[in-house]
Amino acid sequence: MGLTYFKRYRMEFDLVGHQIPEAILSPGYRFVPWERGLLEPHAEAKYQSFRAEIDANVFPCLGEYDGCLRLMAEISRKDGFLPEATWLVVHERGLATAPMPAAEYCGTIQGVRDRSGFGAVQNLGVAPEHRGQGLGGALMLQALAGFRQAGLRRAFLEVTAQNEGAVRLYRRLGFVKVRTLYKAVDVASVAGI
């Protein structure tokens, strides 16, 4: 049994020192706030977002729907779970005049207050076919506003260094890298090896 290591960054955001702009979505998209009945849509959006990405190698549960469902249930049961920092993005498909346009859950983010009183971003994800619409940035702004609403002064996340698009997004929003970490993963669990 061999191990491989993934480089990850801890990045932090000063909730007091930064202005948090209003999150605006492209036409056809809307935010859905957390409620317990949305556990499965969050898991589905998480699965669609991560199943073919590097993070499914780092955290194998992200590569399976059942793993995403278990993870989402665990996050929502944490003592510090913050509904106000937990959001879905829905894409309304179909004609606006249709009686019931189809809705697709295509983005998700969850927030938790950790033991040190920081806001911890959990699994920001956008399904591949919806990327490039600004949804990731909008979801992050919603979560940051939720952390601030909860009275928190700082927020943090961890990101795999190879996920360069995510790292660029977080820097653009005002996150600063404060530490480099290494996540050990059993080679047998890494997809494609």
C-alpha positions in Angstrom: 0.0 0.0 0.0 1.6 3.2 -1.2 0.8 6.8 -0.4 0.7 9.9 -2.7 0.6 13.4 -1.4 -1.6 16.3 -2.7 -0.4 19.8 -2.0 -3.2 22.0 -0.6 -3.4 25.6 0.5 -5.2 27.0 3.5 -6.6 30.4 2.5 -8.2 33.0 4.8 -10.5 35.9 4.3 -10.9 38.9 6.7 -14.6 39.3 7.1 -14.1 42.6 9.0 -11.6 44.3 6.7 -13.2 43.4 3.3 -16.3 44.8 1.7 -18.5 41.9 0.5 -20.3 42.8 -2.7 -23.8 41.6 -3.4 -23.8 38.3 -5.2 -25.4 38.5 -8.6 -26.3 35.5 -10.7 -26.6 35.3 -14.5 -30.2 35.2 -15.9 -31.8 31.8 -15.5 -30.0 31.1 -12.2 -31.2 31.6 -8.6 -30.0 31.0 -5.1 -31.8 28.6 -2.8 -31.2 28.9 1.0 -30.5 25.9 3.1 -33.4 23.8 4.5 -33.2 20.2 5.7 -35.3 18.9 2.7 -32.5 20.0 0.3 -29.9 17.5 1.6 -30.2 15.3 -1.5 -30.0 18.3 -4.0 -26.9 19.5 -2.2 -25.4 16.0 -2.5 -26.3 15.8 -6.2 -24.8 19.2 -6.9 -21.7 18.2 -5.0 -21.4 14.9 -6.9 -21.9 16.6 -10.3 -19.3 19.2 -9.4 -16.5 17.0 -8.1 -16.9 13.5 -9.6 -14.4 14.0 -12.4 -12.2 16.5 -10.6 -8.8 16.3 -8.8 -10.7 16.6 -5.4 -12.4 13.2 -6.0 -8.9 11.7 -5.9 -8.0 13.7 -2.7 -11.3 12.9 -1.1 -12.7 9.7 -2.7 -16.2 10.3 -1.2 -16.6 13.2 -3.7 -16.4 10.8 -6.6 -19.6 8.8 -5.5 -23.1 10.1 -5.1 -23.6 8.0 -1.9 -20.3 9.5 -0.5 -21.5 13.0 -1.3 -24.8 12.2 0.4 -23.0 10.9 3.6 -20.7 13.9 3.6 -23.6 16.4 3.2 -25.4 14.7 6.1 -22.3 14.9 8.3 -21.8 18.6 7.5 -25.4 19.5 8.2 -25.2 17.7 11.6 -22.1 19.5 12.8 -22.5 21.7 15.9 -21.2 24.7 14.1 -23.3 24.2 10.9 -24.4 27.6 9.5 -27.5 27.5 7.4 -27.0 31.2 6.5 -23.7 30.3 4.8 -25.1 27.2 3.0 -26.5 27.7 -0.5 -27.6 26.0 -3.7 -27.7 27.5 -7.2 -30.6 26.3 -9.4 -30.7 26.7 -13.1 -34.2 27.1 -14.5 -34.5 25.3 -17.8 -37.3 25.5 -20.3 -39.5 28.4 -21.4 -40.6 30.9 -18.8 -44.2 30.4 -20.0 -44.1 26.7 -19.4 -46.3 25.6 -16.4 -43.4 23.9 -14.6 -39.9 24.6 -16.0 -37.3 22.0 -15.1 -34.9 23.0 -12.4 -31.3 21.8 -12.2 -29.3 22.1 -9.0 -25.9 23.0 -10.4 -23.9 24.7 -7.6 -23.4 24.2 -3.8 -21.5 25.6 -0.9 -21.7 24.9 2.8 -20.4 26.8 5.8 -19.5 25.8 9.3 -18.3 27.7 12.4 -15.2 25.8 13.5 -14.0 25.5 17.1 -11.7 28.5 16.8 -14.7 30.7 15.7 -13.7 30.9 12.0 -16.1 30.3 9.2 -15.0 27.1 7.4 -16.0 26.9 3.7 -17.0 23.3 2.9 -17.0 22.1 -0.7 -17.7 25.0 -3.1 -18.7 23.2 -6.3 -20.2 24.1 -9.7 -21.2 21.4 -12.2 -18.9 21.5 -15.3 -21.6 22.5 -17.8 -22.4 25.6 -15.7 -18.9 26.9 -15.2 -17.9 30.2 -16.6 -21.1 31.9 -15.5 -19.7 33.4 -12.3 -21.6 30.9 -10.1 -18.6 29.9 -8.0 -17.8 33.5 -7.1 -21.5 34.3 -6.4 -21.8 31.2 -4.1 -18.7 32.3 -2.2 -20.0 35.8 -1.7 -23.3 34.4 -0.4 -21.4 32.2 2.1 -19.1 35.0 3.2 -22.1 37.2 3.8 -23.6 34.4 5.8 -20.5 34.1 8.0 -20.5 37.9 8.6 -24.3 37.7 9.5 -23.3 35.0 12.0 -20.9 37.5 13.6 -17.7 35.8 12.5 -14.5 37.8 11.8 -12.6 35.4 9.6 -13.3 32.6 7.1 -11.0 30.0 5.6 -11.0 27.2 3.1 -8.6 24.5 1.9 -8.0 24.1 -1.8 -5.9 21.6 -3.8 -3.0 23.5 -5.3 -3.5 21.8 -8.7 -7.0 23.3 -8.9 -5.6 26.5 -10.3 -8.9 28.0 -11.4 -10.3 27.8 -7.8 -7.1 29.3 -6.4 -7.3 32.2 -8.8 -11.0 32.7 -7.9 -10.3 32.8 -4.2 -7.4 35.2 -4.6 -9.5 37.5 -6.7 -12.2 37.5 -4.0 -9.6 38.5 -1.4 -8.5 35.2 0.2 -4.9 35.0 1.2 -2.8 31.9 1.3 -1.6 31.4 4.9 -0.3 27.8 4.9 0.7 24.9 2.6 -0.5 21.5 3.7 -0.1 18.0 2.3 -2.9 15.4 2.2 -1.8 11.8 2.1 -4.0 9.5 0.0 -3.7 5.8 -0.5 -2.6 5.2 -4.1 -5.1 2.4 -4.5 -8.0 4.9 -3.9 -6.8 7.4 -6.5 -8.8 7.1 -9.7 -6.9 6.0 -12.7 -4.0 4.4 -10.7 
